[in-house]
Structures are given as structure tokens and as C-alpha cells.
Amino acid sequence: MTDQLRRPRVGHIQFLNCLPIYWGLMRSASLLDVDLHRDTPDQLNSALVAGDLDIGPISLVEYLRHADELLLLPDIAVGSDGPVLSVNLVSTRSPAELDGRPVALGSTSRTGVLLAQLLLADRYGAEPEYFRTPPDLSQMLRKADGAVLIGDPALRALYEAPKAGLTVTDLAQEWKDWTGLPMVFAVWAVRKDFAAAHPGQVKDVYEAFRRSKELCLAELDEVAEATSRWEPFDAATLAGYFRALDFSLGDRQISGLREFARRAAARGDVPALPVGGPEFVSF
Amino acid sequence: MTDQLRRPRVGHIQFLNCLPIYWGLMRSASLLDVDLHRDTPDQLNSALVAGDLDIGPISLVEYLRHADELLLLPDIAVGSDGPVLSVNLVSTRSPAELDGRPVALGSTSRTGVLLAQLLLADRYGAEPEYFRTPPDLSQMLRKADGAVLIGDPALRALYEAPKAGLTVTDLAQEWKDWTGLPMVFAVWAVRKDFAAAHPGQVKDVYEAFRRSKELCLAELDEVAEATSRWEPFDAATLAGYFRALDFSLGDRQISGLREFARRAAARGDVPALPVGGPEFVSF
């Protein structure tokens, strides 16, 4: 097979938050036209930056660190405009009272963890002692007064922690209350070199994701029903979760992205977004 | 997530001959219910034998070598009842004249290569000097009088070799002429330990493959059209290829499988199939 015929190497996050997109890719038969690599967000971040993938989701923080090599696909992201349900601070005291206290980070999710640190520092004036640990809530709270949980363990904690008298803070809702803007956790990016060499393929992949998003939004209850079979959540819980997610990247989401970039850069956590950024692929 | 909720790990051959099955899995949304590992036949053979996969396709020869650990899924296989188009001996002389001559094996496909050796030895009384080499036909025939090609290079050779005055022998058609039976190249198997522990999951995966087969047979022209975009063959050629393939495993195919096992065991290439074998999973 010649190089020209190589299918674009596209990343896909194998977690619940991207499952609706996968559903849509299947249902539109778009999987035939991509070489899909399903992996953890961390692995996909690294692969896209290393050039082992051409197109794929990347956490906002990693995108900001490599914005000069990447272009964003329009209209697709993973975020929320209000509660996201799956990015939570669970604590024995209020966020403001965590200053100087131990807080366990139960995830390698770069954007979620940075969001927690940024909110605690800048909104609540709290600088806890952070340490990393596996995402086991009761273990975490044996050694800490707060626990940052992301993904499935966060979703579980949302339903279980209040019964144990713990405070659950939805960090995307906090962000919205603070800034008035949606939170964007991951974006879809294409490597600049690939976009220059294969503009037609990038457009096709973009169209596939766009169709996929439309399909999955139209069939969310069906996705939830099919997924509940394999997840420790019932169909109604999953449908509520999928509906909390915001897969769009419109003007408000871009403002949220810029605001996060500005605040994270001010803390020295990421380089500043170039003026006029983020840079999108043009078709 | 508990172990009980783990999706079954299912193998899928990422070559053209299994693409219709993948299409069917997509179209029936069955991919949501499996942890699909797409890989080369060799890697999938090893993974299933090693217990890194629960269910998947396995070359007939590898199945025969590990029949005591595996159960077959009913009604699904990859083979042909006549020409298969993609398992070819290309030679400068007739098969019988290859005795003592160099023959290049351009594939690691275990069943295809053994079929070539078995036909040459037992049907034509020819024992060539075999050597392995990359599947480049003109390179192969610089050093050999015959070349065994499997998969895409074999399909290409089928259309190009006759123009160069070479003889193309379709090894599945030869098998049919010789034995009157279909040839089976790969079967779908489940590990006995997994089948005992998760009978319900095995049934569901089996049903998914059955639905997939029905769907892909009903939509073969569409599969061929969609696939031609990425392959060095046009839609009509691909449709012809997909129609040459036999995805069934009925009484005649099982007789073909037993006949191959008997002849291969007589040569000492595989252990004998146990009496009454192959052993199927029962639902």
C-alpha cells in the first residue's frame, strides 16, 4: 500500500466521556476511514505530541503546552457548561478551609487537576499540600482532607460521598460560578504538518466527528442503555452524565478555553496562548 | 469496575479478508460490547493462545496446535469453496516441475503456507527448497521458480502475473479440485477457561458475529465501495474478492477442516485432531 492510501491515525479516549462520540463513529460507518487508536487520555496526549497520531483528542493543558505544533478542529470538545459530574473535589471541610491541609490527587488528568489547584488557589485562597495517590476515596481521605477525583471514581463519589457527610464540589460548576463561562477539558487537534500534507483527509475526519456528534446527541438514551451493561451505573445515570457533557466548541466555549489558558499561564503552569489563539484548521 | 463488568477481549484481523466482518460489527453497534483488538493474524494467534484475548479468529494451523485449550464458535470462519483469489502460488513453471527448485514463501500465514507445501508434496510430488522472504513478487522470482503469496500482494499478483507470462495457481481452488471440499483458513475460537467462566458473554459475542456476518453479506457492495477508497483495488475487484470468501462453517466446511487436519497431521505438521473434533462451544 502506498503512503497516500494510509488511513489517518486518529486517537479516541476509551473513557465514558467520549463513548457517545465512539457510538456516532460506529453508526456512521466512519471507523472504516480511520485507523482508530483507543487509549487513555495520557497515552493519546503523548502520541499526538510525538507524531504517532495525526488527529485526536488532547487535554486542554497539553494542547496549551504544544499549541505551536497543533491546529484545533472546529465545533468539537469535551467540557460542560455547568456541572460535569465527573470532576469533583470531595472533602471533609469547605474548599477555603483546605489551605495548608493535605489534598490527594487521584488522577493523572492534567486539566482536571490543574482546574482544582487553580480554583482552590485563586478563588478560595487555599494552597493545600498536594500528593498523588490511586483514586480510592476512603483511602484518600484517611490521609487527606480533600480528594480530587476524575472520571468513573468521581461519578461514583458524587452519589456516595454525601451519604458519608462529605462535601462534593463539582469543579466545572465552580468554574462556571466563578467565570460565568463553560469549562473545556479536552479539544480535538491535528498536527500542523499532517494538516498541511493531507488537507482533504483532515476535512473528512472532521466531517466524521461532526456527523458522529449529531448522531450521538440524537441517540443519547440508546447509547446510555447500551453502555449501562458494562458500567457500574444504570442507564438513567449514564444518560444524565452524557447530557451534562458539552461536546461543542462555540464562541462561549472558546472564551472559557481562553480564560482557563490566561489563568493557568498567570500561575506559570502553561505557556501563554498566542494572541488570537487558539489556532483552528481552515477548510 | 469489577471483573464481572469487563468486556470480553475479542480479536479482529485487520486485513481485507475480515473487513466485511468489521463492517458488520460496526453497523450492528456490537463494538460497544467488546474490547476489540485489531492486529495481524500472527499477533492475534499468539494472544489467544497466551490468554491475552478471550475470543477471536485463529489460523487453522494454530487452532490445530492448541485445540485442547480452545472451543470453536459455530457458523463463522474465513475460507473459500473454490477460488479464494488471495492465496496464490505464482511460478515460472508448472507446480509438478517445482520439485527440488527454490520456492519463496512471502508470508508468515501459517495455514496458507502449509496448504502450498501440502499440495505441492502430496498432489504434485514436488518437494521444493523453501525459503522465507518479503512478499515482493519480482524480487522473489529473481531467486526462485515459485512464490507463495497471501493477502494483498497475492490479490495484486493475480491480476499482474499472467501479463508477465507467469502461472498463477489459486491454492484454495487446487484444494477443492483435489479433495472436493471447501478450504478453511481461519476459525473463531474461545478459550475453554473463558467459556466456562462467562458462557453468557460468549453467546453474546457469537450472536454479534452472526449478526455481523448477515449484515455484511447483505451490504457487500457498500463495503467494497467504502473500502476501495483506502485500498489499491477498485470497488468491483473488492466486491469480487469479498464474494469469493466463505465466512460460513457448515458441514462441508467442517469436512474440509478435518481433511486438512488429517493431511497436515500425516505430514507431522500438526497434532492429530481428537476423534469427534473440532470441539464447539455449546450454548
Boltz contact constraints between the chains, C-beta under 6 A:
constraints:
  - contact:
      token1: [A, 5]
      token2: [B, 230]
      max_distance: 6.0
  - contact:
      token1: [A, 7]
      token2: [B, 230]
      max_distance: 6.0
  - contact:
      token1: [A, 26]
      token2: [B, 26]
      max_distance: 6.0
  - contact:
      token1: [A, 26]
      token2: [B, 29]
      max_distance: 6.0
  - contact:
      token1: [A, 26]
      token2: [B, 31]
      max_distance: 6.0
  - contact:
      token1: [A, 29]
      token2: [B, 26]
      max_distance: 6.0
  - contact:
      token1: [A, 31]
      token2: [B, 26]
      max_distance: 6.0
  - contact:
      token1: [A, 32]
      token2: [B, 226]
      max_distance: 6.0
  - contact:
      token1: [A, 226]
      token2: [B, 32]
      max_distance: 6.0
  - contact:
      token1: [A, 230]
      token2: [B, 5]
      max_distance: 6.0
  - contact:
      token1: [A, 230]
      token2: [B, 7]
      max_distance: 6.0
